[in-house]
Amino acid sequence: MQEPEIVETKSPEATVPNINNQTGTITKLQPSVQSQDQWLKYGEQVSGFLATLPDYVGTFFNRYKQPLITLGLIVAAIVTVRVVLAILDALNDIPLVAPTFELIGIGYSAWFVYRYLLKASNRQELTSEIAALKSQVVGKQIPES
């Protein structure tokens, strides 16, 4: 396999003959007028873009407001769930915390069954409380009997 041949080319702008031909002197190179004009043109383009950027962002946000809010809420929910799971995992690593939480859960479940599920009148009370909560969340009024 042959290696490619490297050819070095020199542009006339890259070589500046006889700039520092005396020992101990430093000559300043002046940038060409063409490169200054080119930089000014780039600067004007960037300045124009940055001047109209707030209008573009405002128009974009107004046009896609609802999807952006929905996307933000989804991302926030995912981050919240991840943080809660990390906190629960950290708590689970502490000795005696996991069994304590299990005992609290078992105790609350036993109280809930005793309070609301054993008698028919208590089940009706629970049903009416759930319906009232549901009407508050959804916003519909249910007729009282």
Buried (B, 14 or more C-beta within 10 A) or exposed (E): EEEEEEEEEEEEEEEEEEEEEEEEEEEEEEEEEEEEEEEEEEEEEEEEEEEEEEEEEEEEEEEEEEEEEEEEEEEEEEEEEEEEEEEEEEEEEEEEEEEEEEEEEEEEEEEEEEEBEEEEEEEEEBEEEEEEEEEEEEEEEEEEE
